[in-house]
Amino acid sequence: MSGKQQLKSISVLSHSSVYGNVAEYAVLFGIGILAILLHARLRTPLSIPGHHGLEFMAIFMAGRLASNIKWASTISSLGIGFILLFPIFGFKDPYMGFNYMLPGIFIDIFFNLTRYFKWQMLVLTIIAAFGYFTIPLSRLFIHAFTGYPYSSFIKFGYFIPVVNYFFFGAAGGFFGAGITMTIKNKFKKI
């Protein structure tokens, strides 16, 4: 028996795992694009700052939990940064790419720091809440240092947008984590 057949089998396996990794990276990148496109297209006239945190953080948390890649949410954030290079979606904020990339980076940092808690809903909800909270926090810094006027701060002051982003981020993270964990548990039983 020669070792040629064994090497061929190993080669096929390594190629399939490379294709699987490339596909997973592409899906994660697409998650970021999907999150920001939904934000652009779901222009609901609620006039409630942060309400897009429901779908945004649900998508991001689902992507983070579904992937085994250490920096999955950061890859999704890169999808946001990429799509916002094209000024065709009606966003007028020049800092939007930066602001909306922060939640994914935050999620990965704290998800990796607390990975032994990762299947506890309370921890995941708190990570999502603080992740989405980075958006108004970064806007506050930008507003303070550049004077760029954010309409939510002009209309509601500083407190309401910050609190709303926190709670909508928590709700979206809870929803996304709950759905992902339920699906994973169903597949484990099969």
C-alpha positions, 0 to 999 in steps of 0.5 A, spaced: 500 500 500 502 506 497 502 513 501 499 516 495 492 515 496 492 517 503 496 524 501 490 525 495 485 524 501 488 529 505 489 534 499 481 533 498 480 534 505 484 541 506 481 543 499 474 542 502 476 546 508 479 552 505 473 552 501 468 552 507 472 557 510 472 562 504 464 561 504 464 562 511 468 569 511 463 571 505 457 569 509 460 573 515 461 579 510 454 579 507 451 579 514 454 586 515 452 588 508 445 585 509 444 589 516 446 596 513 442 595 507 436 593 512 437 599 515 437 603 509 431 600 506 427 600 512 426 607 513 420 607 518 417 613 520 417 612 528 422 617 530 425 613 535 432 613 536 436 606 535 430 602 533 434 599 528 438 596 533 432 590 533 434 587 526 441 590 526 443 586 533 439 580 531 443 579 525 450 581 528 449 576 534 446 570 530 452 571 525 457 571 531 454 565 534 453 561 528 460 562 526 467 559 529 471 564 527 474 568 532 473 575 529 466 573 526 463 580 527 469 584 525 468 581 518 461 583 518 463 590 520 468 590 514 462 588 510 458 595 513 464 599 511 465 596 504 458 597 502 458 604 505 463 606 501 458 607 495 454 613 497 447 610 493 443 609 500 441 616 502 446 616 508 448 623 509 453 622 515 460 622 513 462 618 519 456 612 519 461 607 516 465 608 522 459 608 527 456 602 525 463 598 524 464 599 532 458 594 534 461 588 531 468 590 533 466 591 540 462 584 540 468 580 538 472 583 543 467 582 549 465 575 546 472 573 546 473 575 553 467 572 556 467 566 551 466 561 557 459 565 558 457 565 551 451 560 551 448 564 557 443 569 554 444 574 559 451 575 558 449 575 550 444 580 551 449 585 555 454 584 550 449 586 544 446 592 548 453 595 549 455 593 542 450 597 539 451 603 545 457 604 541 454 608 536 451 614 540 457 614 544 461 615 538 456 620 535 457 624 542 465 624 541 464 626 534 459 631 535 463 634 541 470 634 537 467 636 530 461 639 531 457 635 526 450 635 528 446 629 529 439 630 529 437 625 534 441 629 539 438 636 537 431 633 537 431 629 543 437 631 547 443 626 549 440 622 554 434 619 550 438 616 544 443 613 548 438 609 552 434 607 546 440 605 543 442 600 549 435 597 550 434 596 542 441 593 542 439 589 548 432 586 545 436 585 538 441 581 541 436 577 545 432 575 539 438 574 535 441 569 540 435 566 542 433 564 535 440 562 533 441 558 540 434 554 538 436 552 531 443 550 534 439 545 539 434 543 534 440 540 530 444 537 536 438 533 537 437 530 530 
